[in-house]
Amino acid sequence: MMALPFQVGIVPERWKRVTDITWRRNPGSRCYRLRIIALFESDLNHAKHILIGHKVAHLLEDRSMLSDMQFGSRPGRRCISAVLKKVLQHDHTRILRQTAAFVENDAISCYSCLVNCLILMVLCKLGLPSTLTQSVGQLWEYIWYLNSNLY
């Protein structure tokens, strides 16, 4: 039943109900340091996790499209291995007294800067069904419209 809206390309009305809460980043932090979190229906989150998250992760892994520095939730890689690799690289550079620069790209706290229509096009390019991306796009559009009219 969770997959049916994604197979047809619709958004059920109860999925359109979103609860926004504010969360303190640090205890005693100022009001401008609050993080706004949108809470969706549990079955919507679960369906997105299974139908999009797992599928995209496997597609990216099969096509070797992930960086060597990406360790999270990949088969044969553990979190501690990423830390060990970074420490060894820094130690090696320090012992040889070389100049080095390390670039790490991460989307932490940048999810609001992502362009939704481009994300949907990339998902289609990866092979996800168009009805799935249509359903997610309709949901994002509805939520954006709803939030833009609140202020």
C-alpha positions as CSV (number, residue, x, y, z in Angstrom):
1,M,0.0,0.0,0.0
2,M,2.9,2.3,0.6
3,A,4.3,1.9,-2.9
4,L,0.9,2.4,-4.6
5,P,1.0,6.2,-4.7
6,F,4.5,6.1,-6.2
7,Q,3.4,3.5,-8.8
8,V,0.5,5.7,-9.9
9,G,2.1,9.1,-9.5
10,I,-0.3,10.6,-6.9
11,V,0.1,12.0,-3.4
12,P,-2.5,10.9,-0.8
13,E,-4.0,13.8,1.2
14,R,-2.6,12.5,4.5
15,W,0.9,12.7,3.1
16,K,0.4,16.4,2.6
17,R,0.1,17.0,6.3
18,V,3.5,18.1,7.6
19,T,4.3,19.1,11.1
20,D,7.1,21.6,11.4
21,I,8.9,21.6,14.8
22,T,11.9,23.7,16.0
23,W,14.8,21.9,17.6
24,R,17.7,23.5,19.4
25,R,21.1,22.7,17.9
26,N,22.8,23.1,21.3
27,P,21.3,23.4,24.8
28,G,20.9,27.1,25.7
29,S,21.4,28.2,22.1
30,R,19.9,31.5,20.8
31,C,16.7,31.5,18.8
32,Y,18.5,32.1,15.5
33,R,20.3,28.7,16.1
34,L,17.1,26.7,16.0
35,R,16.7,24.0,13.4
36,I,13.3,23.6,11.7
37,I,12.5,19.9,11.1
38,A,9.5,18.8,9.0
39,L,7.8,15.6,10.2
40,F,6.1,13.5,7.6
41,E,3.8,10.5,7.8
42,S,5.7,7.4,8.9
43,D,4.7,5.3,5.9
44,L,5.8,8.1,3.5
45,N,9.3,8.1,5.1
46,H,9.5,4.4,5.1
47,A,8.4,4.1,1.5
48,K,10.9,6.8,0.4
49,H,13.6,4.9,2.3
50,I,12.9,1.6,0.6
51,L,11.9,2.8,-2.9
52,I,14.3,5.7,-3.3
53,G,17.1,5.4,-0.8
54,H,17.9,1.7,-1.2
55,K,17.4,1.7,-4.9
56,V,19.6,4.8,-5.5
57,A,22.3,3.5,-3.2
58,H,22.5,0.2,-5.1
59,L,22.5,1.9,-8.4
60,L,25.3,4.3,-7.4
61,E,27.3,1.4,-6.0
62,D,26.8,-0.8,-9.1
63,R,27.8,2.0,-11.4
64,S,30.9,3.0,-9.3
65,M,29.6,6.5,-9.0
66,L,30.5,7.0,-5.3
67,S,33.7,8.5,-4.1
68,D,36.4,6.4,-2.5
69,M,36.0,8.6,0.6
70,Q,32.3,7.6,0.9
71,F,32.1,5.0,3.6
72,G,28.6,5.3,5.1
73,S,26.4,2.2,4.6
74,R,28.5,0.7,1.9
75,P,29.3,-3.0,1.8
76,G,32.7,-3.9,3.0
77,R,33.4,-0.5,4.5
78,R,33.1,0.6,8.1
79,C,33.0,4.0,9.7
80,I,36.2,3.4,11.6
81,S,38.0,2.7,8.3
82,A,37.2,6.3,7.0
83,V,38.7,7.7,10.2
84,L,41.8,5.5,10.0
85,K,42.3,6.4,6.3
86,K,42.1,10.1,7.1
87,V,44.5,9.9,10.1
88,L,47.0,7.9,8.1
89,Q,46.9,10.4,5.2
90,H,47.5,13.3,7.6
91,D,50.3,11.4,9.4
92,H,52.0,10.5,6.2
93,T,51.9,14.1,5.0
94,R,53.3,15.3,8.4
95,I,56.1,12.8,8.5
96,L,57.2,13.6,4.9
97,R,56.8,17.3,5.7
98,Q,54.8,17.8,2.6
99,T,52.3,20.5,1.8
100,A,48.8,19.0,1.2
101,A,45.2,20.0,0.8
102,F,42.3,17.8,1.6
103,V,38.9,18.5,0.0
104,E,35.8,17.0,1.5
105,N,32.4,17.7,0.1
106,D,29.4,17.2,2.4
107,A,25.8,18.3,2.3
108,I,25.5,18.9,6.0
109,S,23.1,21.7,6.7
110,C,22.8,22.4,2.9
111,Y,19.6,20.4,2.1
112,S,17.6,23.6,1.7
113,C,20.1,24.8,-1.0
114,L,19.5,21.7,-3.2
115,V,17.5,22.3,-6.4
116,N,14.5,20.0,-6.3
117,C,13.8,19.8,-10.0
118,L,17.4,18.8,-10.7
119,I,17.3,16.1,-8.0
120,L,14.2,14.7,-9.7
121,M,15.9,14.7,-13.1
122,V,18.9,12.9,-11.8
123,L,16.7,10.3,-10.2
124,C,15.0,9.8,-13.6
125,K,18.4,9.5,-15.2
126,L,19.4,6.9,-12.7
127,G,16.4,4.8,-13.8
128,L,13.7,5.5,-11.1
129,P,10.2,5.4,-12.5
130,S,8.8,8.7,-13.7
131,T,5.6,8.1,-11.6
132,L,7.8,8.0,-8.5
133,T,9.5,11.3,-9.3
134,Q,6.2,12.8,-10.3
135,S,4.7,11.9,-6.9
136,V,7.7,13.2,-5.0
137,G,7.7,16.4,-7.1
138,Q,4.0,17.0,-6.5
139,L,4.5,16.6,-2.7
140,W,7.5,19.0,-2.7
141,E,5.5,21.5,-4.8
142,Y,2.5,21.3,-2.5
143,I,4.6,21.7,0.7
144,W,6.6,24.7,-0.8
145,Y,3.3,26.3,-1.8
146,L,1.8,25.7,1.6
147,N,4.8,27.2,3.4
148,S,5.2,30.2,1.1
149,N,1.6,31.2,1.9
150,L,2.1,31.0,5.6
151,Y,4.4,34.0,5.8
